[in-house]
């Protein structure tokens, strides 16, 4: 008898019941999706990490570790939880962390030793998160750590293959994951109103968004052309999803299915008009715990749980795995629940502090990033200043460096990078909004003047392939999408406006010292 011939939403195979209010299939899909997210994050970072924080990178991780040790002394390992204290932070170790993380992510995707795989992914990502400094400080990096921590408790601790596990996942963990999704979506809506940006209040923010987002796309160029009423209607739908749909999470199963569909649709639309690394995938994966096993097609249920009936899924000393939630999980979740209060309150512009011992516990656990506060696009950027980085041998003739993904050449079509997170290009967007260059940008310019191969690998075009330039400078240039008529006439996607100095010409600190161009 087939799966679908059972009572609606139920499948009985041996002692196993899969259907409504069961989450074994959901757990399998969620962990596979989270594994894919981790895999994308580690592979993306592995392609950049030596240029960002390697020995010849912009912010060397070895120097950062030395700084932390000098500042915190014996408490350094508590201030910066990291495998680098044992394995170092040289280029080989940095690549090794990313390779090991990608391998553990594949294990999670395949459901192999899932608890160990989840622990390895989380510990390795926490390591590269700390070593990455400014380049790994995005909200979705913190979200991945928060979700990844909870994911460690979805499977019995000694399970060898997730598909053969008969036990149900902890309902407490399922509900914590749902709350993280609620916090992410609801906070993202609240901060837009609490920040006081008039464009969010009059629903015109999206008339700027597609043009000024960090890494725009060609679809964003077309969206930018649409009438104001469409953007206002889109903002209204967004508010409905971010402020209304989160409360469906606490309703019945059908309400949660509606919420999952609404959130996933919003994330797909955002991903179709902008580049946000693995954020959209992670957000969609976080919708999976809203669905019970009955929500998935019968063929998928059969495939994911094949062989689970009658199998011995665990090797456990004295039933340790089956008491996992009682003796270990519940205290952890109680602590995590208390830590959720301050970051969630900040979305409402409230300064909430935990009392006495709980505040000390919060400070002690803060470096582990067990919880996070979120609030995407709180204030809408209305202009697009782009940093153009240029080099010169004589201080008179200047040649521009080309970036892989951020706008530069006005004739180049804004493209998609899908799950890749080009962290230098992203940081350049934030740096352009500051009145002066941040320290990391000055270090970046110095590395270009030195001709660092690792840093140059982060770029698309090096105008000085033989020898590095003597001088490097940066200018701020106003970028705007071309109109449809301008696009037809010139073929350009961008039109360039006013220009001003951002970084005065400098040279490398190594050997020649910081110098001014003539």
C-alpha positions, 0 to 999 in steps of 0.5 A, a space after each residue: 500500500 502506498 504512502 498516500 493511501 494512509 489517512 490524510 497526512 499520515 504514514 505508518 511504517 512499522 513503529 514509525 508515523 510520519 505526517 501531521 505534527 511529525 518532523 522527521 522529513 522536515 528535519 532531513 530537508 532543513 539540515 540538507 538546506 542548512 548544509 547547502 548554505 554552509 557549503 556555499 558560505 565556506 566555498 565562497 569565503 575560501 576563494 577570498 580568505 587569503 586576500 582578505 585576512 591572509 599574511 599578505 591580505 588586507 587585515 592579516 588574521 595573524 596580526 589580529 590574533 596577536 592583538 587579541 592576545 595582547 589585549 586580553 591576555 589569558 582571557 584571549 580564548 574566551 574573547 575570541 573563540 577560535 580554532 586558530 589558537 591551536 591551528 594558527 591563522 596562516 594562509 594554510 590554516 585559513 584555507 584548511 578551515 574553509 575546506 574542512 567546513 565545506 567537507 562538513 557541510 557536504 556531510 550535513 547535506 547527505 545526513 551523515 553523522 549529522 550532529 558531528 557535521 553540524 558541530 563542525 560547521 558551526 565551530 569552523 564558521 565561528 572560527 572564520 567569522 572571528 578571523 574575518 574581522 570587518 569582512 565577516 560582520 554581516 547580519 547573515 553571518 550572525 544568522 548562520 551562526 545562530 541557526 547553526 547552533 540550534 541545528 546541532 540539537 535536531 538529531 540524536 547526538 550519536 546518530 550515524 545516518 539521519 535517514 535511519 533515525 526513527 526518533 522525532 526532533 525536539 519540538 523545543 528546537 523546532 519552535 526556537 528555529 521558528 522564533 528565529 524566523 519570526 525575529 528576523 522577519 518581524 524585526 526587519 519590518 519594525 526597524 524600517 518604521 522605528 528608524 524614522 526614514 520618511 521614504 519607508 513611511 510614505 512607501 517610496 523607499 523602493 524607488 531608490 532601492 534597486 539603484 542603490 543596493 550594494 551589488 545591483 543587477 540588470 533586473 534591478 535596472 528594469 525594476 527601477 524603471 517601473 512607476 512609483 505606484 508599483 514601488 509603493 504597492 510593493 512596499 505595502 506587500 513587504 510590510 504585510 509579509 514582514 509585520 503581519 505574516 510572522 504572527 501566523 507562525 504561532 497559528 495552526 499548521 495551515 497558517 504556518 504554511 501560508 507564512 512559509 510561502 509568504 516569506 519564501 516568496 519575498 526572499 526569492 523576489 529579493 534574490 531576483 533583483 539583488 545580490 545578497 550572498 547566501 542570505 536568501 537561501 538561508 532565509 528560505 531554509 529557515 522557513 522549512 521548520 514551519 512545515 510538518 511532514 505531511 506538507 511534503 510530497 509522499 514520494 519525497 517522504 518515502 525517499 528520505 526515510 527509506 530504510 528507517 523502519 526496523 533499523 537501529 539508528 543509534 549507538 548510544 552509551 546507556 541510552 544517552 541519545 534518548 535523554 539528550 533533551 532532558 539532561 543537556 538540551 533544556 538548560 541550553 535552550 533556557 539560556 538561549 531564550 533569555 539571551 534573545 531578549 536584548 537583541 530583539 528589543 533593540 529592533 524596537 529602539 528599546 535598551 533592555 538589559 538582563 539583570 545581574 548574573 544574567 547580564 554577566 552570562 550574556 557578556 560571557 557568551 556574546 563572543 559565541 554569537 548564540 543569538 543575534 539581532 536583525 534589521 535589514 534595510 532600516 534606512 534607505 540609501 538615496 544616492 550611490 557614491 562609488 569608490 574608484 581606486 586608481 594607481 599611477 607610476 608618476 602621480 600624473 597619469 592614473 589607471 583604474 583598478 577593476 572590481 569583479 562585481 561592484 559597479 565600475 565600467 558604466 558599460 558593464 551589465 550589472 550581473 548576478 553572483 548567486 550564492 557567492 558573497 564577494 566581501 571586498 565588493 560589499 565592504 566598498 559599498 559601506 565605505 563609500 557612505 562614510 565621510 573618510 576611509 576606514 582603516 581597512 580601506 587604507 590597508 587595502 590601498 597599501 596592499 595595491 601599492 605593494 602589488 600583493 598577489 592575494 589582494 589583486 586576486 580579489 579584483 577583476 583587472 590590474 592595470 599594472 601587471 608587471 610592477 605595482 604603481 608608486 601611488 594609489 588613490 581613490 575618488 568618490 563618483 556619483 553613479 545613477 542608472 541610465 534612463 531607457 533612452 540613454 541606454 538605447 543611445 549609448 548602451 551604458 547601464 550607468 551614468 557618472 556624475 560628480 567626483 571628489 577625492 576620497 583617499 589622497 595618493 599614498 604608497 606602500 608602508 613597506 620599504 618606501 614609507 607613506 608618501 604623497 604624490 607630487 
